Amino acid sequence: MLAVDVRQALRGGETVLEAASRWWRFGEQTVADHGDFLLAFVDGGVCVGAFEIRAAEQDPQAGGKYAFDLAPAERFRWALGERLPLPPGRNPARIMTGAALRTFLDADPGRAPLPAQTTESGR
């Protein structure tokens, strides 16, 4: 899952969708491996947009940055207004993997809890 900081673009008058879909610097393999969904965030890592990435276009003339064709991701609507468990750093373009992604997915209030694990003896 990808995450982008849209606060500067919002201050400039863009909508969340416009800001999230504009040119972002991600590696080609990163987009291939993690480019199914994109979350937009502002100060404090608060989620202001959740999108499905329908297509990604890389522009060599813009330093290889990506533009995304986005659609609202209803399955992550619950995250709007919530603080995201973003990996540390100041980069406006982030990748949510590992523990950060698991924490995010586990926070979904509509998610069915996993059954308790038992030992082989059933205890």
LINWO-V336682 format. One record per helix or strand of 2 or more residues. SS is the DSSP state (A for helix, B for strand). FROM is the first residue (numbers start at 1). TO is the last residue. Records with the same first field share a line. If there is no record, write none. Layout:
# LINWO-V336682
SS=FROM-TO, FROM-TO
This chain:
# LINWO-V336682
B=2-5, 37-42, 46-59, 65-72, 93-95
A=7-11, 16-21, 28-34, 43-45, 60-62, 74-79, 98-106
